[in-house]
Amino acid sequence: MSRKRELIRASEVGEYVFCSRAWWLRAEGFEPTAGHEARERGTRWHLAHGREVARARRLRQMALFFILLALMLATFLLLVWWRV
């Protein structure tokens, strides 16, 4: 099954980044059936989810930093103890 290659417009890139599933549904010809209020709720949900993902990423980076710091401290203390 071969599909004709289609160009993606710049406006679609933003839609894809915001919600790849919504982009795919629109590309397949599905149009939103929800009213304005439901779309607004969906937008708020996506924004809140994005904030949660960003927070999780920051927490993961902080955890990695503290693990590395603990390993460095443990190595330093082991070297000091070994030289005594």
MARZAKOL-235150 format. One line per 2 residues: number of its first residue (from 0); their letters; for each residue z negated, y, x negated of N, C-alpha, C, CB. Coordinates in nm, 2 decimals. Glycine has a CB too. Example, Ala and Ser with C-alpha at 12.3 -4.5 7.8 and 13.67 -1.06 7.14 Angstrom:
// residues 2
0 = AS = -0.78 -0.57 -1.32 -0.78 -0.45 -1.23 -0.78 -0.33 -1.32 -0.90 -0.45 -1.13 | -0.71 -0.22 -1.28 -0.71 -0.11 -1.37 -0.79 0.00 -1.29 -0.57 -0.06 -1.41
END
This chain:
// residues 84
0 = MS = 0.00 -0.12 -0.08 0.00 0.00 0.00 0.00 0.12 -0.09 -0.12 0.00 0.10 | 0.11 0.20 -0.09 0.12 0.31 -0.18 0.10 0.44 -0.10 0.26 0.31 -0.25
2 = RK = 0.02 0.53 -0.14 0.00 0.66 -0.08 0.07 0.76 -0.16 -0.15 0.69 -0.06 | 0.13 0.85 -0.09 0.20 0.97 -0.16 0.09 1.05 -0.22 0.28 1.05 -0.06
4 = RE = 0.11 1.09 -0.34 0.01 1.17 -0.41 0.00 1.31 -0.35 0.04 1.18 -0.57 | -0.11 1.35 -0.31 -0.13 1.49 -0.25 -0.21 1.57 -0.35 -0.20 1.48 -0.12
6 = LI = -0.17 1.70 -0.35 -0.25 1.80 -0.43 -0.38 1.84 -0.36 -0.16 1.92 -0.46 | -0.48 1.86 -0.43 -0.61 1.90 -0.37 -0.61 2.06 -0.39 -0.73 1.83 -0.44
8 = RA = -0.64 2.13 -0.29 -0.65 2.27 -0.29 -0.78 2.31 -0.35 -0.63 2.34 -0.15 | -0.79 2.43 -0.41 -0.91 2.48 -0.47 -1.03 2.48 -0.37 -0.89 2.62 -0.53
10 = SE = -0.99 2.52 -0.24 -1.10 2.53 -0.14 -1.16 2.39 -0.11 -1.04 2.59 -0.01 | -1.08 2.28 -0.13 -1.13 2.15 -0.11 -1.22 2.10 -0.21 -1.01 2.05 -0.10
12 = VG = -1.21 2.16 -0.33 -1.30 2.12 -0.44 -1.45 2.15 -0.40 -1.26 2.19 -0.57 | -1.47 2.27 -0.35 -1.60 2.32 -0.31 -1.65 2.23 -0.20 -1.60 2.46 -0.26
14 = EY = -1.57 2.19 -0.10 -1.61 2.10 0.00 -1.65 1.96 -0.05 -1.50 2.08 0.11 | -1.57 1.91 -0.15 -1.60 1.78 -0.21 -1.73 1.79 -0.29 -1.48 1.74 -0.31
16 = VF = -1.75 1.89 -0.36 -1.88 1.91 -0.44 -2.00 1.91 -0.34 -1.88 2.03 -0.53 | -1.98 1.98 -0.23 -2.09 2.00 -0.13 -2.12 1.86 -0.07 -2.05 2.10 -0.03
18 = CS = -2.01 1.79 -0.02 -2.03 1.66 0.04 -1.90 1.59 0.03 -2.07 1.68 0.20 | -1.90 1.49 -0.06 -1.78 1.42 -0.08 -1.74 1.33 0.04 -1.79 1.32 -0.20
20 = RA = -1.83 1.29 0.12 -1.80 1.21 0.24 -1.73 1.30 0.34 -1.93 1.15 0.30 | -1.78 1.42 0.36 -1.71 1.51 0.45 -1.57 1.54 0.41 -1.79 1.64 0.47
22 = WW = -1.55 1.56 0.28 -1.42 1.59 0.23 -1.33 1.47 0.26 -1.42 1.61 0.07 | -1.38 1.35 0.23 -1.30 1.23 0.25 -1.26 1.22 0.40 -1.37 1.10 0.21
24 = LR = -1.36 1.24 0.49 -1.33 1.23 0.63 -1.23 1.33 0.68 -1.46 1.25 0.71 | -1.23 1.45 0.63 -1.14 1.55 0.66 -1.00 1.51 0.60 -1.18 1.69 0.61
26 = AE = -0.99 1.46 0.48 -0.87 1.42 0.42 -0.80 1.30 0.50 -0.89 1.37 0.27 | -0.89 1.22 0.56 -0.83 1.11 0.64 -0.80 1.15 0.78 -0.94 1.00 0.65
28 = GF = -0.82 1.28 0.81 -0.77 1.33 0.94 -0.88 1.34 1.05 -0.67 1.24 0.99 | -1.00 1.31 1.01 -1.11 1.33 1.11 -1.16 1.47 1.11 -1.23 1.24 1.07
30 = EP = -1.17 1.53 1.23 -1.22 1.67 1.24 -1.37 1.66 1.29 -1.13 1.75 1.34 | -1.44 1.76 1.25 -1.58 1.76 1.30 -1.59 1.77 1.45 -1.66 1.88 1.23
32 = TA = -1.68 1.69 1.51 -1.69 1.70 1.65 -1.82 1.76 1.69 -1.68 1.55 1.71 | -1.91 1.78 1.60 -2.04 1.84 1.63 -2.02 1.99 1.65 -2.14 1.81 1.51
34 = GH = -2.11 2.04 1.73 -2.11 2.19 1.76 -2.16 2.26 1.64 -2.19 2.22 1.88 | -2.16 2.39 1.66 -2.20 2.49 1.55 -2.35 2.46 1.51 -2.19 2.63 1.59
36 = EA = -2.44 2.43 1.61 -2.58 2.41 1.57 -2.60 2.29 1.49 -2.66 2.40 1.70 | -2.52 2.18 1.53 -2.54 2.06 1.45 -2.48 2.07 1.31 -2.46 1.94 1.52
38 = RE = -2.37 2.15 1.29 -2.32 2.17 1.16 -2.42 2.26 1.07 -2.19 2.25 1.16 | -2.48 2.35 1.14 -2.59 2.43 1.07 -2.70 2.35 1.02 -2.64 2.55 1.16
40 = RG = -2.75 2.25 1.11 -2.85 2.16 1.07 -2.81 2.07 0.96 -2.89 2.07 1.19 | -2.69 2.03 0.96 -2.63 1.95 0.85 -2.63 2.03 0.72 -2.49 1.90 0.88
42 = TR = -2.59 2.15 0.73 -2.58 2.24 0.61 -2.72 2.26 0.55 -2.52 2.37 0.64 | -2.82 2.28 0.64 -2.96 2.30 0.59 -3.01 2.17 0.53 -3.05 2.34 0.71
44 = WH = -2.97 2.06 0.59 -3.02 1.93 0.53 -2.96 1.91 0.39 -2.98 1.81 0.63 | -2.83 1.94 0.38 -2.76 1.92 0.25 -2.82 2.01 0.14 -2.61 1.95 0.26
46 = LA = -2.85 2.14 0.18 -2.91 2.23 0.09 -3.05 2.18 0.04 -2.92 2.37 0.15 | -3.13 2.13 0.14 -3.26 2.08 0.11 -3.25 1.96 0.02 -3.34 2.05 0.24
48 = HG = -3.16 1.87 0.05 -3.14 1.75 -0.03 -3.10 1.79 -0.17 -3.03 1.66 0.03 | -3.01 1.89 -0.19 -2.97 1.94 -0.32 -3.09 1.99 -0.40 -2.86 2.05 -0.31
50 = RE = -3.18 2.06 -0.33 -3.30 2.11 -0.40 -3.39 1.99 -0.45 -3.38 2.20 -0.31 | -3.40 1.89 -0.36 -3.48 1.77 -0.40 -3.42 1.70 -0.52 -3.49 1.67 -0.28
52 = VA = -3.29 1.69 -0.52 -3.22 1.62 -0.63 -3.24 1.70 -0.76 -3.07 1.61 -0.60 | -3.23 1.83 -0.75 -3.25 1.92 -0.87 -3.40 1.91 -0.92 -3.22 2.06 -0.84
54 = RA = -3.49 1.90 -0.82 -3.63 1.89 -0.86 -3.65 1.75 -0.93 -3.72 1.90 -0.74 | -3.60 1.64 -0.88 -3.61 1.51 -0.94 -3.55 1.51 -1.08 -3.54 1.40 -0.85
56 = RR = -3.44 1.58 -1.10 -3.38 1.59 -1.23 -3.47 1.66 -1.33 -3.24 1.66 -1.22 | -3.53 1.77 -1.28 -3.63 1.84 -1.37 -3.75 1.76 -1.40 -3.67 1.97 -1.30
58 = LR = -3.80 1.68 -1.30 -3.92 1.60 -1.33 -3.88 1.49 -1.43 -3.97 1.54 -1.20 | -3.76 1.43 -1.41 -3.72 1.32 -1.51 -3.71 1.38 -1.65 -3.58 1.26 -1.46
60 = QM = -3.66 1.50 -1.66 -3.65 1.56 -1.79 -3.78 1.59 -1.85 -3.56 1.69 -1.79 | -3.88 1.64 -1.77 -4.01 1.66 -1.82 -4.08 1.53 -1.86 -4.09 1.73 -1.71
62 = AL = -4.06 1.43 -1.78 -4.12 1.30 -1.82 -4.07 1.25 -1.95 -4.09 1.19 -1.71 | -3.94 1.26 -1.97 -3.88 1.22 -2.10 -3.94 1.31 -2.22 -3.73 1.24 -2.10
64 = FF = -3.95 1.44 -2.19 -4.01 1.52 -2.29 -4.15 1.48 -2.33 -4.01 1.67 -2.25 | -4.23 1.45 -2.23 -4.37 1.41 -2.25 -4.38 1.27 -2.31 -4.45 1.42 -2.12
66 = IL = -4.29 1.18 -2.28 -4.29 1.05 -2.34 -4.26 1.07 -2.49 -4.19 0.96 -2.28 | -4.16 1.15 -2.52 -4.12 1.17 -2.67 -4.24 1.24 -2.74 -4.00 1.26 -2.68
68 = LA = -4.30 1.33 -2.67 -4.42 1.40 -2.74 -4.53 1.30 -2.76 -4.47 1.52 -2.64 | -4.56 1.21 -2.67 -4.66 1.11 -2.68 -4.63 1.02 -2.80 -4.68 1.03 -2.55
70 = LM = -4.50 0.98 -2.81 -4.46 0.89 -2.92 -4.47 0.96 -3.06 -4.31 0.85 -2.90 | -4.44 1.09 -3.06 -4.46 1.16 -3.19 -4.60 1.17 -3.22 -4.39 1.30 -3.18
72 = LA = -4.69 1.20 -3.12 -4.83 1.21 -3.15 -4.89 1.08 -3.19 -4.90 1.26 -3.02 | -4.85 0.97 -3.13 -4.90 0.84 -3.17 -4.85 0.80 -3.31 -4.85 0.73 -3.07
74 = TF = -4.73 0.83 -3.34 -4.68 0.81 -3.48 -4.76 0.89 -3.58 -4.53 0.84 -3.49 | -4.79 1.01 -3.55 -4.86 1.10 -3.64 -5.00 1.04 -3.66 -4.87 1.24 -3.59
76 = LL = -5.07 1.01 -3.55 -5.20 0.95 -3.56 -5.21 0.82 -3.63 -5.26 0.94 -3.42 | -5.11 0.74 -3.61 -5.10 0.61 -3.68 -5.08 0.63 -3.83 -4.98 0.53 -3.63
78 = LV = -5.00 0.73 -3.87 -4.98 0.76 -4.01 -5.11 0.82 -4.08 -4.87 0.86 -4.03 | -5.18 0.90 -4.00 -5.31 0.96 -4.05 -5.41 0.85 -4.07 -5.36 1.07 -3.96
80 = WW = -5.42 0.76 -3.97 -5.51 0.65 -3.97 -5.48 0.55 -4.09 -5.52 0.57 -3.84 | -5.35 0.53 -4.11 -5.31 0.44 -4.22 -5.34 0.49 -4.35 -5.16 0.41 -4.20
82 = RV = -5.33 0.62 -4.37 -5.36 0.68 -4.51 -5.51 0.69 -4.53 -5.29 0.82 -4.51 | -5.59 0.68 -4.44 -5.74 0.69 -4.46 -5.80 0.56 -4.51 -5.81 0.73 -4.33
END
